[in-house]
Amino acid sequence: MTHSNDHQFAKETIAVSLEDEMKKSYLDYAMSVIVGRALPDVRDGLKPVHRRVLYAMHELKNNWN
């Protein structure tokens, strides 16, 4: 079995402050969590976790009555 070495690396490196990169990365992650999970959807007012629970209840035929 042969291994091909098709990895391409950048020709030069760019110095970046670790503190600045962590701030930027954390802010990007936090905003994606807020938008994707914490805010209710405008269409039905449900958060993704609530929608999953209701779907699972429906699949299990666990109705309100």
Distance bins in CASP14 RR format, pairs under 12 A and 6 or more apart:
PFRMAT RR
TARGET T0000
AUTHOR 0000-0000-0000
RMODE 2
METHOD distances of the structure
MODEL  1
14 21 0 0 0 0 0 1 0 0 0 0 0
15 21 0 0 0 0 0 1 0 0 0 0 0
16 22 0 0 0 0 0 1 0 0 0 0 0
16 23 0 0 0 0 0 1 0 0 0 0 0
16 24 0 0 0 0 1 0 0 0 0 0 0
16 25 0 0 0 0 0 1 0 0 0 0 0
17 23 0 0 0 0 1 0 0 0 0 0 0
17 24 0 0 0 0 1 0 0 0 0 0 0
18 24 0 0 0 0 0 1 0 0 0 0 0
18 25 0 0 0 0 0 1 0 0 0 0 0
19 25 0 0 0 0 0 1 0 0 0 0 0
19 26 0 0 0 0 0 1 0 0 0 0 0
20 26 0 0 0 0 0 1 0 0 0 0 0
20 27 0 0 0 0 0 1 0 0 0 0 0
21 27 0 0 0 0 0 1 0 0 0 0 0
21 28 0 0 0 0 0 1 0 0 0 0 0
22 28 0 0 0 0 0 1 0 0 0 0 0
22 29 0 0 0 0 0 1 0 0 0 0 0
22 30 0 0 0 0 0 1 0 0 0 0 0
23 29 0 0 0 0 0 1 0 0 0 0 0
23 30 0 0 0 0 0 1 0 0 0 0 0
24 30 0 0 0 0 0 1 0 0 0 0 0
24 31 0 0 0 0 0 1 0 0 0 0 0
25 31 0 0 0 0 0 1 0 0 0 0 0
25 32 0 0 0 0 0 1 0 0 0 0 0
26 32 0 0 0 0 0 1 0 0 0 0 0
26 33 0 0 0 0 0 1 0 0 0 0 0
27 33 0 0 0 0 0 1 0 0 0 0 0
27 34 0 0 0 0 0 1 0 0 0 0 0
28 34 0 0 0 0 0 1 0 0 0 0 0
28 35 0 0 0 0 0 1 0 0 0 0 0
29 35 0 0 0 0 0 1 0 0 0 0 0
29 36 0 0 0 0 0 1 0 0 0 0 0
29 37 0 0 0 0 0 1 0 0 0 0 0
30 36 0 0 0 0 0 1 0 0 0 0 0
30 37 0 0 0 0 0 1 0 0 0 0 0
30 38 0 0 0 0 1 0 0 0 0 0 0
31 37 0 0 0 0 0 1 0 0 0 0 0
31 38 0 0 0 0 0 1 0 0 0 0 0
31 39 0 0 0 0 0 1 0 0 0 0 0
32 38 0 0 0 0 0 1 0 0 0 0 0
32 39 0 0 0 0 0 1 0 0 0 0 0
33 39 0 0 0 0 1 0 0 0 0 0 0
33 47 0 0 0 0 0 1 0 0 0 0 0
33 48 0 0 0 0 0 1 0 0 0 0 0
34 40 0 0 0 0 0 1 0 0 0 0 0
34 47 0 0 0 0 0 1 0 0 0 0 0
35 41 0 0 0 0 0 1 0 0 0 0 0
35 42 0 0 0 0 0 1 0 0 0 0 0
35 47 0 0 0 0 0 1 0 0 0 0 0
35 48 0 0 0 0 0 1 0 0 0 0 0
36 47 0 0 0 0 1 0 0 0 0 0 0
36 48 1 0 0 1 0 0 0 0 0 0 0
36 49 0 0 0 0 0 1 0 0 0 0 0
36 51 0 0 0 0 0 1 0 0 0 0 0
37 46 0 0 0 0 0 1 0 0 0 0 0
37 47 1 0 0 1 0 0 0 0 0 0 0
37 48 1 0 1 0 0 0 0 0 0 0 0
37 49 1 0 0 1 0 0 0 0 0 0 0
37 50 0 0 0 0 0 1 0 0 0 0 0
37 51 0 0 0 0 0 1 0 0 0 0 0
37 52 0 0 0 0 0 1 0 0 0 0 0
38 47 1 0 0 1 0 0 0 0 0 0 0
38 48 0 0 0 0 1 0 0 0 0 0 0
38 49 0 0 0 0 1 0 0 0 0 0 0
38 50 0 0 0 0 0 1 0 0 0 0 0
39 45 0 0 0 0 1 0 0 0 0 0 0
39 46 0 0 0 0 0 1 0 0 0 0 0
39 47 1 0 0 1 0 0 0 0 0 0 0
39 48 0 0 0 0 1 0 0 0 0 0 0
40 46 1 0 0 1 0 0 0 0 0 0 0
40 47 1 0 1 0 0 0 0 0 0 0 0
40 48 0 0 0 0 1 0 0 0 0 0 0
40 49 0 0 0 0 0 1 0 0 0 0 0
40 50 0 0 0 0 1 0 0 0 0 0 0
40 51 0 0 0 0 1 0 0 0 0 0 0
41 47 1 0 0 1 0 0 0 0 0 0 0
41 48 1 0 0 1 0 0 0 0 0 0 0
41 49 0 0 0 0 0 1 0 0 0 0 0
41 50 0 0 0 0 1 0 0 0 0 0 0
41 51 1 0 0 1 0 0 0 0 0 0 0
43 51 0 0 0 0 0 1 0 0 0 0 0
44 50 0 0 0 0 1 0 0 0 0 0 0
44 51 1 0 0 1 0 0 0 0 0 0 0
44 54 0 0 0 0 1 0 0 0 0 0 0
45 51 0 0 0 0 1 0 0 0 0 0 0
45 54 0 0 0 0 0 1 0 0 0 0 0
46 52 0 0 0 0 1 0 0 0 0 0 0
46 53 0 0 0 0 1 0 0 0 0 0 0
46 54 1 0 0 1 0 0 0 0 0 0 0
46 55 0 0 0 0 0 1 0 0 0 0 0
47 53 0 0 0 0 1 0 0 0 0 0 0
47 54 0 0 0 0 0 1 0 0 0 0 0
48 54 0 0 0 0 0 1 0 0 0 0 0
48 55 0 0 0 0 0 1 0 0 0 0 0
49 55 0 0 0 0 0 1 0 0 0 0 0
49 56 0 0 0 0 0 1 0 0 0 0 0
50 56 0 0 0 0 0 1 0 0 0 0 0
50 57 0 0 0 0 0 1 0 0 0 0 0
51 57 0 0 0 0 0 1 0 0 0 0 0
51 58 0 0 0 0 0 1 0 0 0 0 0
52 58 0 0 0 0 0 1 0 0 0 0 0
52 59 0 0 0 0 0 1 0 0 0 0 0
53 59 0 0 0 0 0 1 0 0 0 0 0
53 60 0 0 0 0 0 1 0 0 0 0 0
53 62 0 0 0 0 0 1 0 0 0 0 0
54 60 0 0 0 0 0 1 0 0 0 0 0
54 62 0 0 0 0 1 0 0 0 0 0 0
54 63 0 0 0 0 0 1 0 0 0 0 0
54 64 0 0 0 0 0 1 0 0 0 0 0
55 62 0 0 0 0 0 1 0 0 0 0 0
56 62 0 0 0 0 1 0 0 0 0 0 0
57 63 1 0 0 1 0 0 0 0 0 0 0
57 64 0 0 0 0 1 0 0 0 0 0 0
58 64 0 0 0 0 0 1 0 0 0 0 0
END
